Amino acid sequence: MRTRAALLCAAAAMLAGSVTALPARADTTAPAAKLAWKKCGTDDYPALQCASVKVPLNHADPSGRKITLALSRVPHTARTFQGPLLVNPGGPGGSGLTLAGFVASALPRSVASQYDIIGFDPRGVGRSRPALDCSPGYANPVRPDSVPATPELEKAALARVRSFAAACGRKYADLLPYMDTVSAARDLDTVRQALGARKVNYFGYSYGTYLGAVYAKLYPDRVRRLVLDSIVDPRGVWYQDNLGQDYAFNDRHRSLMAWIAKYDSTYRLGKDPEKVESEWYAMRAALAKKPAGGKVGASELEDTFIPGGYYNGYWPYLAEAFAAYVHHGDAGPLEEAYENFGAVDAAGDNGYSVYTAVQCRDASWPRSWERWRTDTWEVYEKAPLMAWNNAWYNAPCAFWPTKSRQPVDVTNTKLPPALLFQATDDAATPYEGGVTTHHLLARSGLVVEEGGGNHGITLSDNACLDRYLAAYLTDGTVPHGTGEADAVCQKSPDPEPLEAKAAATSSRGSTLHALLGYRR
C-alpha cells in the first residue's frame, strides 16, 4: 500500500501457459522451536500476544542461515478449538501483526473464540528480520510527472527505477534470491510446525490469496480451511495482472466521478460525470505545473486518488479536497488527503522494497523497456488514470538484479473445499481472478458481491458476506450453486457526502482498509 499502513501493489508477468507445477518434495525443514508468546496488546486489541520464529533463508538448506519472522496471536477462549487461523492482508509487503487483532474482533465472538488467530510479518517485512529498505525516501514528493510526455521525463524516470533496483542488489544480494512467494509459503509451514498444529486454517486478502493458494499447492494435506478474499488472477502473475488492473482502476475512478456528479449540489463540479472527469484532469495539469503546498504534484495526485479505487469510504474526503482546490484554490484539503492516503513513510518504504523483491523474483518480467513503453502507451490511450503511475511503480522489475522463477500453477484437486469472495467491480484484483481460481480449486465455493467495487469485502460491513464467512469457519459450510457464482450478495451502499452526517467510513470498514492498504 502506498500509505502509512504499508505498500501493496499491482503487477506483473506470465500468461497462463507459462505457469509451472511445483515438484513433489519431502519436507526438509528442520523442526521449529516452541514459541514463547508474550503480551503485546494495544488499546484496540488488548488480547494480542507476540512471538518470533526462525526459518531457513533457503528452505533447500534447512541447516543453513536462518532469518526471523514476527508473529502475533489472539488465543482461543472456547472449549471447542479449531486450530490456528493464519491471516494475511496482502502485499507482498503487508504486515499482518495487527490484522490478527482486527479479525479476532470483527468475527462473531462465537467463531473467533474457537481459533488461535495468527498474524505474521512475512520474510523481509516489518518486525521480521532482516527487514528490507532498499532506498529510504524513494517515493518522497515531488516526483516528476508520471506521464513521460518528453524524452527528458522518460530518461529521468528510467534512471530513478534503475537506481532503486541497483540499490536493492547492493544492499540485499544475499536475500533477493530467496524473496519469493514459494519461500514465504514454506515459511508458513515452519510456522505451522512451531504452533504444534497438524493442519492450519488460512484467511488471506489480495496478494494473500496467491500466497494461500501457493501454500495449498505445496501442502494440500496440511490445509484444513482456506478463505480467499479479493483474488489475484494466477494466470497473470504478474505483468498481465498489472495491465488488467490499469483498465479496472480507470473504470473505478469514473465511478467516483459519477458519484461526485450525483452530489453536484454538494460539490458543484458538474452533473455530467464526463465534465467532472475533465475538471479532475485539469486539476492534474495545474498541479503538474505548480504542486500544491510544494508536495502534491501530478504523480502525488494520482497516489492520493488511487486509494479511492480500493475503498469507496474515501470518496467523500477525496471529493471535498477536489472541490476545495477547484473552487477556491484551497490546497489544504488536498495536502491532507495526500498525507492520509498517498504519502509513504518508513513502513511504506519497507513494504515497497518487499513488494518489488518478491514480485520481481516471482515471475518473469519483460527486460526490454521498449515492450513496457509500447504496452503502457497502449493502455494509456484508453485508461490514463493509472497506466504510467503503475508502470513506474513496477518498472524496477525490468532491471532487477536476480533471476526470476516461474509462477506456480495453483490448480488443486487435493484440497478441502475452500471459500472464495470476490466483488464484481474490484479494481485491484478484477473479477476474472475470482472466477478463474474458483475453477482451479476443486470443490471451492465462490461468493460474489454484485456491483461491489471495494477491495477486501469480508469483515467490512456487508452482513450477507460475513454470514457465509462465519458459517464456513464454524463448520466448513461451502455454498454450491449452479451458476458462475455459488452465492450472491448485494453490495453495501455507497457513502454519502460528509455534510449529510452519514458514516462516510464505518469504523470497521475503514480500519480494515487501512490494514490492507492501497496496493495489493
SVG drawing of the C-alpha trace seen along z (x, -y; Angstrom):
<svg xmlns="http://www.w3.org/2000/svg" viewBox="-28 -31 54 68">
<polyline fill="none" stroke="black" stroke-width="0.4" points="0.0,0.0 1.2,-3.5 0.4,-4.9 1.4,-4.9 -0.1,-1.4 2.2,0.4 2.9,0.8 1.0,3.2 0.7,3.2 -0.4,4.5 1.8,6.1 3.3,8.3 4.3,11.1 3.3,14.5 0.4,15.7 -1.5,18.9 0.7,21.2 3.8,20.1 3.0,21.3 4.9,24.3 3.8,27.1 5.8,27.4 7.7,30.7 6.8,33.0 9.4,32.9 10.0,34.1 9.6,31.7 13.2,30.9 12.5,28.1 14.0,28.7 11.5,28.8 10.8,25.3 11.4,24.4 8.4,24.0 7.1,20.4 7.5,18.1 4.4,15.9 4.5,12.5 1.8,10.0 1.8,7.1 -1.8,5.9 -2.8,2.5 -5.8,0.3 -7.7,1.6 -6.6,5.2 -5.6,5.9 -5.5,9.7 -2.7,9.7 0.4,11.7 3.7,11.7 6.4,14.2 9.0,14.9 10.2,18.0 13.4,18.7 13.1,20.1 15.7,21.1 16.6,18.4 16.9,21.1 14.5,24.0 16.6,26.3 19.3,25.9 17.4,26.1 20.6,26.2 22.0,23.1 21.4,19.4 18.2,18.5 16.0,15.4 13.3,14.4 9.6,14.0 7.5,11.9 4.2,13.4 1.1,12.3 -1.8,14.2 -5.2,13.8 -5.6,17.1 -8.8,19.1 -11.1,19.0 -13.8,21.5 -13.7,25.2 -14.1,26.1 -10.7,25.4 -10.4,25.5 -6.7,24.8 -4.7,21.8 -6.1,19.4 -3.3,17.6 -4.3,14.2 -2.6,12.1 -3.5,8.6 -1.7,8.9 1.2,7.1 3.6,8.6 5.0,6.3 2.0,6.0 2.3,6.5 -0.2,8.9 0.5,8.4 -2.3,6.1 -4.7,7.9 -4.9,10.8 -6.4,8.4 -8.8,7.0 -10.0,10.3 -10.5,11.6 -12.6,8.5 -14.6,8.4 -15.6,12.1 -18.6,13.1 -17.2,13.9 -18.6,17.4 -16.5,18.0 -13.3,16.2 -13.1,17.8 -12.6,21.2 -9.4,20.3 -5.9,19.1 -5.8,16.2 -2.3,15.8 -0.8,12.7 2.6,12.6 5.1,10.4 6.4,12.4 10.1,12.5 11.6,9.1 8.5,7.3 8.1,5.0 9.3,6.6 10.7,9.7 14.4,9.6 16.1,8.7 13.7,6.1 14.2,4.6 14.5,1.0 16.3,0.5 16.1,-3.2 14.6,-5.2 12.5,-8.2 12.2,-6.8 8.6,-8.0 9.1,-11.4 7.5,-14.3 7.6,-15.9 8.3,-13.2 8.3,-14.0 5.0,-13.8 4.4,-10.0 3.4,-10.5 6.7,-10.7 5.5,-13.3 9.0,-14.2 12.2,-12.2 13.7,-14.0 10.9,-12.9 11.2,-9.3 15.0,-9.3 14.7,-10.8 12.1,-8.2 14.2,-5.3 17.3,-6.5 15.2,-6.6 13.9,-3.0 17.3,-1.7 18.8,-3.3 16.2,-1.6 16.9,1.9 20.6,1.4 20.3,0.3 18.3,3.4 21.0,5.5 23.8,3.8 22.1,4.0 20.4,7.4 22.3,9.5 22.2,12.4 18.5,12.1 16.9,11.4 17.2,14.9 15.0,16.1 12.4,13.3 9.5,15.0 6.1,16.4 7.2,20.1 9.7,19.3 7.1,17.4 4.7,20.3 7.4,22.7 7.9,20.2 4.2,20.7 4.8,24.4 7.6,23.8 5.1,21.6 2.6,24.5 5.2,26.7 6.1,24.2 2.4,23.9 2.3,27.6 -0.6,28.0 -1.1,30.9 -3.1,28.6 -3.7,24.9 -6.6,22.7 -5.8,19.7 -7.5,16.4 -5.9,14.1 -6.8,10.9 -5.5,9.6 -1.9,10.9 -2.5,13.0 -4.9,15.1 -2.0,16.1 0.2,16.8 -2.6,19.0 -3.1,20.8 0.6,21.5 0.8,22.9 -2.2,25.1 -0.4,26.3 2.7,27.2 0.9,28.7 -2.7,29.6 -2.9,32.2 -1.9,29.6 -4.8,27.2 -8.0,27.5 -9.9,24.4 -8.9,21.8 -10.6,18.4 -9.5,16.2 -10.9,12.6 -10.3,10.4 -8.4,12.9 -5.3,12.5 -5.7,14.0 -2.9,16.6 -2.8,16.7 -1.4,13.2 1.3,13.2 2.5,10.6 2.9,8.4 -0.5,9.2 -2.3,8.7 -0.8,5.3 -2.0,4.2 -5.5,5.5 -5.5,3.6 -4.9,0.3 -8.2,0.6 -10.1,1.6 -8.9,-1.3 -9.8,-3.7 -13.3,-2.4 -13.4,-2.7 -12.2,-6.3 -15.0,-7.0 -17.4,-5.6 -16.0,-8.1 -16.6,-10.9 -20.2,-9.7 -20.7,-9.7 -19.4,-13.3 -21.8,-14.3 -24.7,-12.7 -24.0,-15.0 -23.5,-18.2 -25.5,-20.2 -22.7,-19.5 -19.6,-19.6 -20.7,-21.9 -18.3,-20.2 -21.0,-19.3 -23.9,-16.9 -22.2,-15.2 -19.6,-12.6 -17.5,-13.4 -17.4,-17.1 -16.3,-16.2 -13.6,-14.0 -12.4,-16.8 -12.2,-19.0 -10.1,-16.4 -7.6,-16.2 -7.5,-20.0 -6.6,-19.9 -3.9,-17.3 -2.4,-19.5 -2.3,-22.5 -0.6,-20.5 2.0,-19.3 3.0,-22.9 2.6,-24.1 2.4,-21.3 0.0,-22.1 1.9,-23.1 5.1,-22.1 4.3,-18.4 1.3,-17.4 2.2,-17.3 0.6,-15.3 2.1,-12.0 1.2,-12.6 -2.4,-13.5 -2.6,-10.0 -1.2,-8.5 -3.9,-10.3 -6.9,-9.2 -5.8,-5.6 -6.9,-4.5 -10.4,-5.6 -10.4,-2.7 -9.8,-0.3 -12.4,-1.7 -15.3,-4.0 -15.3,-5.1 -12.6,-7.6 -14.7,-9.2 -16.2,-12.0 -12.8,-13.1 -11.3,-13.0 -14.3,-14.9 -14.1,-17.6 -10.4,-18.1 -11.1,-18.2 -13.9,-20.7 -11.9,-23.0 -9.0,-23.2 -11.2,-23.8 -13.5,-26.4 -11.2,-28.2 -7.7,-27.3 -7.5,-25.9 -4.8,-23.2 -5.1,-22.4 -7.6,-19.6 -5.7,-18.1 -2.5,-18.1 -4.3,-16.5 -5.8,-13.8 -2.3,-13.1 -0.9,-12.7 -3.7,-10.4 -3.9,-8.3 -0.9,-8.8 2.2,-9.6 4.8,-6.9 6.6,-6.6 9.3,-4.2 6.8,-1.3 5.8,-2.1 9.5,-2.1 9.9,1.3 6.6,2.6 7.5,1.3 11.0,2.9 9.5,6.3 6.9,5.8 9.4,5.4 11.8,8.0 9.0,10.7 7.2,9.8 10.3,9.3 11.6,12.7 8.2,14.5 7.8,14.3 9.5,13.2 9.1,9.5 9.9,8.0 13.5,7.0 13.1,4.8 12.0,1.3 10.5,0.9 7.9,3.6 7.0,1.6 6.7,-1.6 4.6,-0.2 2.2,1.6 1.8,-1.3 1.1,-3.9 -1.5,-1.5 -3.2,-1.2 -2.9,-5.0 -4.9,-5.7 -8.0,-4.0 -7.2,-4.1 -5.0,-7.1 -5.5,-7.3 -3.1,-4.7 -1.2,-3.4 2.1,-5.2 1.9,-5.6 1.6,-1.8 4.2,-1.2 6.9,-3.2 5.8,-1.5 6.7,1.9 9.5,0.8 12.4,1.8 11.5,5.4 12.7,4.6 16.2,4.1 16.1,6.5 19.4,8.0 18.2,11.5 16.8,14.1 13.1,14.8 11.3,18.1 8.1,19.2 4.6,18.6 3.0,21.5 0.2,23.5 -2.2,23.4 -4.6,26.0 -5.6,28.2 -7.8,31.3 -6.5,32.4 -7.6,29.5 -10.6,29.5 -13.4,27.2 -12.2,23.5 -14.4,20.4 -13.7,17.6 -15.1,14.0 -15.0,11.6 -16.6,8.2 -17.7,7.8 -16.1,4.4 -13.0,4.8 -10.2,2.8 -7.2,4.2 -8.0,7.8 -10.6,7.8 -13.5,10.3 -12.0,12.7 -9.3,13.7 -12.0,15.0 -13.8,16.9 -10.5,18.5 -9.4,19.5 -12.8,21.0 -12.3,23.3 -8.8,24.2 -9.6,25.1 -11.8,28.2 -15.0,28.1 -14.5,24.5 -17.4,22.1 -17.5,18.6 -19.5,15.8 -19.9,12.7 -20.7,9.2 -22.8,8.0 -22.0,4.4 -19.3,4.1 -16.1,2.2 -14.2,2.4 -11.1,4.5 -11.3,6.7 -15.0,7.3 -15.5,9.6 -15.5,8.1 -16.2,4.7 -19.9,4.2 -21.6,6.4 -23.6,8.8 -24.5,11.1 -20.9,11.8 -20.0,12.2 -22.7,14.8 -21.0,17.0 -17.6,16.5 -18.9,17.2 -20.7,20.4 -17.6,21.7 -15.3,21.0 -17.9,22.6 -18.4,25.9 -16.9,25.8 -20.2,25.0 -19.5,24.0 -22.3,22.8 -22.7,24.7 -24.8,23.2 -25.5,23.9 -24.1,20.7 -20.7,19.0 -21.1,17.9 -22.3,20.2 -23.9,17.4 -24.5,13.7 -24.7,10.8 -25.8,7.2 -23.2,4.6 -23.1,2.3 -24.5,-1.2 -22.1,-3.9 -21.2,-6.6 -22.9,-10.0 -21.2,-13.4 -19.7,-14.2 -22.2,-17.1 -25.0,-14.6 -23.7,-13.3 -23.8,-9.8 -21.0,-7.4 -18.7,-8.0 -16.4,-5.4 -17.6,-2.9 -15.2,-2.2 -14.8,1.5 -14.5,0.8 -12.0,-2.0 -10.0,0.0 -9.8,3.0 -8.8,1.0 -6.1,-0.8 -4.6,2.6 -5.0,3.8 -3.6,0.7 -3.7,-0.7 -1.6,1.5 -2.1,5.3"/>
</svg>
